[in-house]
Amino acid sequence: MTVTLTGPGAAIAEAEGAESLGGNGIEFLKPGIQTTVQDLAGRSGFWDVGVPPSGAFDDHSFALAGLAVGNTRGEAGLECVMVGPVLAFTVDTVIAVAGAATTARLDGVRVVPGVPTPVAAGAVLDMGKLAGPGMRGYLAVSGGIDVREVLGSRSTFVLGKFGGLDGRALRRGDVLPLGRSRNPVHDVSAALPVLTSSWELRVMLGPHGAPVHLTPDGADELFAASWAVDHRSDRTGVRLVGPTPGWARTDGGEAGLHPSNVHDSAYPVGGIMLSGDTPVIVGPDGPSLGGFVVPCVVIGADRWILGQLRPGDAVRLVPVSLEQARAAQATRRSTLAALVAPTSTVAPPSAVAPTPAWINIAGVDQHRRIGTQGSEVNKFGPADEVDPRGTPGDVDPRGTPGDVDPRGTGDDVDPGSTRVAVDAPETRLTAPLAALAPTGHRPDFTVRLAGDRHVLVEAGRVEFDLTVRMWIHLLADALRAHRPAGVTEIVEGVRSLLVAVDDSRLRPTALAAHLADLAAGVADPTEVTLNVREVTLPIAFDHPQAHEAMQRYQKSVNPTAPWCPDNVEFIRRMNDLPQRDDVFGIVEAATYLVVGLGDVYLGAPVAVPIDPRHRLVTTKYNPARTWTPQNAVGIGGIYLCVYGMEGPGGYQLVGRTVPVWRLLTDDPERDPQPWLLRQFDRLRFTPVTTEELEDTRADILAGRSDLRTRAAQFSLSEVAGIEAQHAAEIAATRATRQAAFQAERARWNA
């Protein structure tokens, strides 16, 4: 149903798009709870440096609200949690609410969700309480909220302190300017999803799982269980409470003491990581790189549900095939497209509040919205939202029936429903999309699906190997140089490569074949020398904020954890070192090699000592911390990490350093990139006092100082030389640490 405007509203509807109204727009009388500016698409292209996409958590409700007021894919709206804001409008406009915002009132009159509602200047909107079902409500305003873009999006990333209005949740007295729109508006109320307190999430298996990481019975239990949403869930991730996973192994080896630990690998949004024994579904503000098993991924068509999961809600995970996931996404696109199709004239619904003479319900000529016969293209874009081309039968001509998962054809699932019937769901990993046996300098190579929007390349054996890490880096460079249309993100892990794909442009099977072709041509990494940098970072060992994080964890999460009350003492025990200060001495003596970026956000490096004698072995927190100070330095498995910002984490903390992320401005000439470290940088640490560190931190954040760097090189021959010269000492050190590791595990399990 299409709505067109006359009178005061027409001034908004007919203006040229995206022109700011300056200081006029929306004033916040009450902010509600965690009300933020978000857009639909979020950020893209920065996952490899730890910048999450952000954007609306329930992107489906957000898209419908935007469609109702005629907004395009890039225009921003508001997201609120549990309690909505009270807003005063200083201009005539049109609004729509969606999601869990079912009690909104405009000047005391109920606003019907999904119905475009005219607003006169001076009117007051109370979004009301979001009592459930559902967790988040959305407000779209014609023309969108006209805040500046940061890294390509208006979305707020609160933890990173950028996007939206000053990178924060909105406050009383804030004023948001509005853009302008001339697009027709639509009644989408009939298409709003039904919210509930009992959900079924469709997932695709992998990239990890049974029988390698979970036992077959453990995998069955993962999908048979009814999970409860934990109260600690937020935009970074949704925690689930339920049975303990059935692990197929006793530990993660060099990656950590717990069987959930793996060598750092990138997560897809919607990936269900097992953080210790706790499933956490990665949200739109979640981390891009980490060291936990991901046995399944929520399909794209169901990701909106994550934004409406409320503490205490029941969740069941339902495995589906790639074909079923594609059908579900196509149905979603075609449903949205149908909402903007030509309709006959009907009377306005009586529930719209209030209805001045200047609003009418009418049909709209096809050329005004649907891109046919050379007309205006669909503004919502091809990937996720309104795309008239997207129907269940519109498969990519490059695909063949052999490209789909043999477990299903889509006939046993209603793609538009959240309740799914699947006969005898398969819970074991299936064959990879592509695989190459090791030969010459090429390691084992596999490509597996990681949901319906990503594939994960894994190489080599399940152990740390710098030769494999170098090979992955060379493969990533080859993919960047020969990047097919449809590849949207390329994220390097320690022995893996996560590639995001828009399957409306490129089938995952075609991408896997392309990756296999590239893999066959990767150069011998032992013959490659990289031009890198040596970066020297100051570090304050035993920083007070590191100890504050330990104390918070011991008090509120796990008082009996073996790493409490002192992470450094735990590291000492696990490595059989004589003195606590020996931990600090090894960190100072080591030269670390950056083997991943974004390991817990915003350019945060994961690094490993070049010299094996300096590779301290420990494990990650289980469950993870809910708070880590910005730029804390920690060790997990054999890896060192510098946390890019405050947030959750699991590495054992040894101190704090300077910022590795600095977003001074959106001017690319002044601030070309906010992440300060690069892949394969060589890192050194110099001890300083807490006071000296605070002075240096302030200078770097203000742009008065930069990191200490010098040109350097890295080649595998350097590592081979160290290993040959110190072979006996390296072997003895490894044996000692392995024995201490096993002894600590025995104490833990006693």
N, C-alpha and C positions, 0 to 999 in steps of 0.2 A: 504494500500500500504506500503510495507516494503522497507526500504532503508538500504543498506549495504555499508561499506566504505572500500576503499583500499588506499594505499599511506600514506601520513602524517596523515590523519584522522584515519587510521587503528590503529595507535599507541594509540590513545585514545580509540577506540572502543574495542580493544582486551585486554586492560590492566585489571588487577584485580580491581573489584569495590571498591569505597570508599577510594582509596589511595590518600592522599593529594599531590598536586603539590607544596606545600610550599608557598613561596611568589609569585609564578607565577600564573597568572590567569587573573583577570579583574581589570583594573585601571579606576577610575572614573575621567573623564575630566570635566564633568558637572553632578551634582547630580540629576537634575530634581526636581520634587515636591514630597516630601514624598516618596522617593524610599526606600523600606525596603526589607530585606531578609524574606521570608516566606516559609513554606513547606505546604504539602497538609493536613496532619492529624492534625497538631497543638498539643496542650497539652491535655492530658486526665487524669482524676483522681484527679484533684485539684479544680474542680468547687465548692466543699463544703467548701473551704477556700478562695474563691474569686479570683482564678486564671483563667482567661478566656482562651479558647482554642487558640485564635489568629489563625494563618494560613491564607492562601489565602482567601480574601473576596469573589472573584468569583472563587470558587474551581473547577468549571467545566472547565473554560478556562485554569486554571493553570494545571489541570490534563491532558488536551489535549496537552498543550505545553510540559509537561514532557514526555508524551507518544511519542510525535514526536521525541524527542532526546534519547529515550530509558531509561529514568530515572525511578526509582522505587518510591513507595509511600513516602518514608522517605527523599528523596533528595530535597534540597532547591533550590528556584529560586528567582527572583526579582518581586516585585509588585511596580508599579508607578502610580501616580495620575495626570491626566490632562496634564502633561508635563513629558516626559520620559528622562532618563539620556543619556549622551554621554560617551561611554565606549571604552577603548583600550584593545585589547587582546594580551597577551604576549605568548600565546601557540596556537597551532592548536587545534580546537575543532569543535563542531557542536552546533548550536543554533536553537531555534524556538521561535517565538513571537505569542501572542494570546491576546484575550480580545479586548480592544479598541485601541491597538497598531497597527494601520493600515497604518501608514506612515513611519515605520522604514526603515532606509537605511544603508547598509553595504558598506563602501567606496563609497558612493554616489549612489549605486544601490538598488532599492527597495527590501525589504525582504517580501516575501509572507507569511502572517499569516498561521500557521499550517504546513508549509513545512519545513522539516529539512534542514538547510542551513549551509554549511561548512564555517568555518572561519579560515583563515591563521594567524599565529602569526604576529602582527603588524597591523592588520586590525582595523578599527574604526567603531563602531556601534552607530548610532544616532537613538534613539527610537522615537524621534519626538514629536510633539504635539498630544494630544489625544482630538481632536476637537469635538468628538461626532459623532454618538451616542455612549453611553457608557462612563464610568468614569475611569476605571482602565485597565492598560496594564500589560502584563506578559512576562517575558523572562525566558526561560529554557535553560540551558547549559548542555551538555552531562557530566554526572558524578555529577552534582549538585554543589552548592556552599558549600564549606567545612568549615563552621563556627562550633563552638562547640555547643553541645546541652545543653540547660538549662531547667531543669525540664522536660526532655524527648522530647524536640523539638528544632529545629533551628529557629523557627519563632520569629520575633521581636514583643515584646509588648512595644511600645514606652512609654505609660503612666507609665508602671511599671519599665521601664529602664532596661530590661533584654531581652536576646535572640538576634539573629542576630549578628550584629557587635556592641559590646558595648551597646546594648539595645537602639539603636537610629536609626533615619533615616540616610541614607548614605550621605557623603559629598565629595566635590572635593578633590582628592588626595587619597581617600581610595583605598585599594587594597584588593580584595577578592580572596582567594585561591579556586581552583576547585578540585573536586574529579575526579575519573576515572570511566569509564563505558565500559563494553564489550557487552552491550545489543544492539540488532538491533534497528534501528530507523524507523519511520513511517511517511508517509504523512497523516495528519489528517485534511487537509484544508476543505474537504467536510463535516466534522462533526462539524465545528465550529458553535456555536450558532449565530443566527441573532440578532444583537443589534438594539434597537429602542429607541424612546423617549416616547412611550406610551406602558405601560406594564399591563399585568394581572398576579397577584400573586395568586396562589392557596393556600388556607389556610384551616386549620381544626378548627372547632369551639371549644371554651373552652381553658383552664379549667374554666374560668369565663364567664359571659354573661347574656343574657336575660333568664328569667324575673327577676333574682335576682339582678343583678348589672345594667343592661340596660333595658329600656322599650322595648317591642316588636318592636315598631316603631323606637326606637333608634338603635336597632340591624339591622333592615332593612336598615336604612340610612347608617350605617357603610359600608354595602356591596353594596349599590346602588350608593354611592358617587364616584366622580372622585377626587382622592387626588393628591396634588402636593408635590413633594419632596422639603423639606426646605433646604436652603443653609447652615444651621448649622449641616447637617448630616455628619457623619464620620464613622470610623471603630467601634466606641462604639455603634452607633445606627443611624438609618435612621428616621428622623423626617418627619411627614406628615402634610400638611396643608389642612384643609377642614372644614366641618361642626362641630359644637359643639356636642359632644355625648349626646344622650338622656338618662339621668340617671334615674334609678328606685328608687333612695333613695336620701335623702338630704345631708347626710354626711357619713363618714366612721366610726363613733362612736369613740371608743378608739384609732383606727388606725389613725385618723386625721379628719380635718374639711371638706375636700373635698370628694365627693362621690367616687372618684377614689381610695381613700386610703383603703388598706387592711392590716391586720396583716402580717408582713414580710413573704414572700414566695419566693421560688427560681424561676428564669426565665429560660426558655429554649432559646438557641440561635434561632433566628427567631420568638420568641414570640413578639406579638404586645401589648406592655403595653400602657395603657392610663395614661400618666404622667400628672395629672390634666386633662385638656381637649385636650391634644396633644398626638396623637398616635406616639409612638417611637418603631421601630422594632429593637430588640436587635441584635447587630452585633457581630462579632467574638472577638472583644475586649470589649464587653459589660459587665455590672455587673451581678453577679450570683444571688444576693439576694436583694430584695427590696419590697416596700410596695405599689405597684400599681396593679390594675386590668389588667388581660390579657384575652381579649375576644376571641382571635384567634392566631394561630401559622402558620407561613409559612411552607409549606411542605418541606421535605428534598430535593426533586428534583428541587425545585425552589429557594433554598437559594442562589444559584449563582447569581441570578438576583440582589440581594441586593447590591452586589459589583459593579454593573454597573448602578445603579440608579444615575442620574445626577440632580443637582438642577434644578427645573422647570419641570422635567419629570412628566407625568401623570401616576397614578397608580390606578387600580381597584382591589379590593379584591374579590376573587371568592371562595365561600365555596365548598369543595369537601369532600368525605368520606375517611375513612381509606383505603378502598379497592382501591380507585382511587389513593391515595397517594402511596400505595405500587406498583401499576401498573406503575406509572410514574417513580419511583425509579428503578424498574426492567428494564424498557425500557432503561433508562440511562445506566445501567450497561451493558446490552446486546449490546447497540450501541457502547460503548467503547471496549467491547470484540471483536466485529466484526472487529474493526480497526487493530487488531493484528492477525487476522486469516490469513492462507496462501493465497497468491494472486499470480496471474500470472505475469510474467515479463512484464514491460511496459517501455516506454521511459521516461527519466526525463523531468519534466515540464520545459519549456523554461524560465519561470519567475523566477526560482531559481537563486539567485545572489550570487557571480559569481560561475560558475560550473567548478572546476578543473577536471583533468582527474581521480582524485582519488575518485570520488563519482559515484556510480551506483545505479540504481533502480532495485531490484531483488526480487524474491520470497524468502521465508524463510521456512525451514523445520518446521513442526508443533511442534516438540519437543523442539525447541529453545524458544518458547514463551508460548504456550498454555499447561496448565497442564493436559495432558491426558495420559492414559496408563502408569502411574508411572513416568511421565516426570516432569520437573521443574514446581513448583507451580507458580501460578500467583502472581507477586510481588506487585500488587496494593492492595491486601487485600480484604476481603469479604464485608466490611461495606458500602463503598460509591462509589468506583470507578470500575476499570476493574475487572470484575468477570465473567468468561465465564459461570458460573452456573446460573447467574441471568437473567432469562427471565420472561416475564409477567406470564407465567404459572407455574413457579417454586415456589409454595407456600410452606410454612413450613408444613411438614406433621402433626405437632401437631395442626395445625389450622383446623377449620371446617367452613363451610359457616356461621354458627351462630356466628363466631368470628368477622365478619366484620360489619361495620356500615350499618344499614338497609337503609340509605338514598341513596345508590348508589352501583352499581356493577362494575363501571369502563367502562361500555359500552358507556357512554355519554361523554367521555373525551379522547382526544388524549394525551397520557402520555408524548409524546416528544415535545409537543407544549406549548408555553406560552400563547396561546389564547384558551380559554376553553368555551365550550357550556354546560351549566347546566340548566336543566328545573326546574323552581320553586325552587331555592336553599333554603334549610332549614336554618334558622338563629337563631333558639332557641337551647339551650342546650338539648342534648338528655340524656337518662338514663345513669348513671355511669356504668363502667365496672364491679364494685363490690360495694356492700354496706352492712353494718351490723348495725342493730339497737343497741342503747345503752343498756348495761346490766351489772349489778354489777359495777366493776371498769372500764369497757371499754366504752369510749365515742362513739358518732356517728362516723361512719367510711365510707368514700366513696373513690373510685378510679376512676378518670376520665382521658381520654386522654388529653395530652398537646402537640398536634401535633402528627406526626407519629413516633417520636423518644423518647417520654417521657410519663410517667404517673404521675399524681399528686394525692397523698393521702391527704385528709383533714379530720380532726377529731374535734369533739366537736362543740359547738355553735360558732357563729361569734362574739367572744369576747375573751379578754385575760384571760387565765386560766392556772396557772402554773402546775396544775395537768395534763391538756391536753399536755402541753409542755413536761413534764416529760414522758408521755406515748408515744409521738412521738419519743423521744430520745431512749426509750427502744425498740420501733418497729424498728428504724434504726439499733440499735445494733443487733437485731435478724436477720435482713436482711443481715447485714455484716457477721454474723456467718453462715448463710444459704443462701449464694449468688449464684444464678443460673448463668450458663454461659450465657452471653448476657447482663447482667447488667453492665453498664460502669460508672455510676455516682450515688451517693446517697447523696442528699443535704437536710439537715434539715432546716425547717422553724419554725415559731412560733407555728403554729397549722397545719403544712403541711410537706410533704416529697415528694420531686421531685426525680424521678428515671429515669435515661436515659437507654434506651434499644436498643440493636442492633437487629432489628426484623428479620434479616436473621438467627438469632440463637435462638430467644425467642419471641414469639408473645406477644403483650401487654395484651391480654386476659389471657394468661397463667401466666404472671407476676401478673396480678390483682388477680387471684385465689390464687397464692402463697402468696401474701401480706395478703389476707383475712385469710388464714390459720395461718400465723404468728400472725396476730392481735388477733386471738382467744386465743393465748397462752401467750400474753404479761402479765407480772407480775403486780400486783396491785402497782401503783406508790406511793401510800401513805405508803407502807411498804418497800420502797427502800431508802437506804442512799448511796449517791454518794461521792466517794473520789475525791475532787477537790482541787483547789488552791485559796488562797486569793492573789490578785495582787494589789499592790498599785502603782498608776500612778500619777506623778506630773502633775498639770494643771495650765496654765497661763490664768486666766479668762480675758475676754476683750482683747485677743491677737490682735495686730495690723493687722495681716493677716486675721483674722476673719472679722474685720471691712472692710478691703479692699475688701473681697468677697461681703459683703453687699453693698458697694458703687458701685462696678462694676455692680451688679444686678440692683440696682436702676437706674443707668445711662443708661444701654444698654438693659434691658429686660422689667422691669415693675416698673416705677417710682412711681406708686400710690398703690403698694401692701401694705396691712395692716401691714406687718412685716418690712416695710421700714420706717425710715432708721436704726432702731435698733431692732435686733431680740430679745434681752434680754428684752427690754421694752414690746415687743409683748407677750412674754411668761408671764411676770408679769401680764399683763392685762387679759390674758386668764385663769389665775389661781387665780385672785383676791388677789394678794399679795400686802402688803402695800408698800414695797420698792423694787427697782430694785435689790439691793444686796441680797434680800431674795432668788432670783433665785439661786445665787451662793451658798448661805448657805445651801439650800436643796441638791444641787449636792454634796457638800462637806460632808454633814451628811449621805447621802444615802450609802447603800451597794447594788451595782448593780450585777445582775446575767446575765451572758452571755447566751443568748438564740438563738443566731445565729452568724455565722462567714461569712465574705465576704460581709457584707452589705456595699456596695460600695467598693468592691475590697480588695484584698491582706490581708486577715486575719482580716479585719475590723470587730469589734464586734458590734452586736446590743444587748443591755442589758436593763433590766428592774429592778427598785428598788424592793428588796425583801419586804420591808415595804410599804404597799399601801399608807401611808401618804406621802411618798416621790415621788409618781408618778405624776410628772408634766404633764399636758395635753396641747398639742399644735397641730399644723398642719404643713404639708410640703409645700414647695414653689410650686406655680402653676403659670407659668411653672417652671420647675426646673432651678437651677443655671447651667451655663455652666462651671464655675470654682469654685473649693473649695480647700483651701490649704491642703497640706498633714498633716494628724493627727489633723485636726480640730475636735472639739467635738461639737456635735449638738444634739438637741432633736426634735423628730417628733412623733406625737401621744403621747403615753406614753413611747416611747423608746428613749434610748440614743445610739448614734453611734460615734465611733472614725473612721475617714476616713483614710483608709490605704495608700492613695496616692492622688496626685492632680487629679481633674477630676470633672465631674458634680455632683450635689447633691441637696437635698431638705430639709434637716434637718435645724432647726433654730440654729444658731451657738452661743455658749457661751464661747468658748476658744479654746485652743490648748494644746496637750499633746505630749508624746514621741512616737517614731515609734512603731507600732505593727507588722511590717514586716521588716526583715533584711536578705537580700540575700548577704552573704559575699563571698561565693565561691560555686562551684558545687561539692566540696569534701564532701560526706555525713558524713565522720567521723568528720570533723570540723564543719559542718553546717547541721545537720541532718534534720532540717525543718526551713524554713524562717519565718513561721507565729509563733508569740510569745504568742498568747492566745489560749484557748481551750474552747470547749462547757462547760458551767456551771462553768467556773471560776467566783469567787466573785471579783468584782472590787471596789476599794476605790480610791478616788481622794484627793490629798494633794495640796493646793494652793502654787505656787511659782511665782517668778517674771519672766518676759519675758527673762531677761538675764540669770537667773538660768536655765530656761528651755532650752535655746539654748546650754548651756554647757552640760547638761545631754543628750540632743538629739545627740550631736556630739559624746559623749562617747559611746552611744548605737549603733549608726550607724557604728562606727569604731570597734565594738566588744570589747571595753575596759570595758564595763559595761553591766549589764543585768537588766531586770525588777525585782523589789522587790517582792518576792513571799514567801509564807509559805504554808505548808500543811493545808488543811481545809476539811470540809464536808458540804454537803447540803442535807436536807431532807424536805419534805413537812410539816412535823410536826413543823418545825421552823416557817413556814409561818402561820400555823394554830394557833400556840401559840400567835404570834403577833396579828392576827386578833381577837382572843378571848379576849386578854388583853386590846386592844384599840378599841373595836368595835364601841363605840359611837363616838369617835374622827375620826375614819376612815369614818364612815357614814357622819358625818358633813363635813369633808374635801371633800368628793366626791360630796356632794350636792352643796357646794360652787363653786367648780370648774366646775361642770356641768352647773350651772347658768351663770357663767362667760363665759363659752364656747358658750352657746346659745346667750348671749348678743353680743359677738364678731361676731358671725355668722350673727346676725341681722344687725350689723353695716356694715359688709362686703357686705351684699345683698341690703342694702339701696340705 
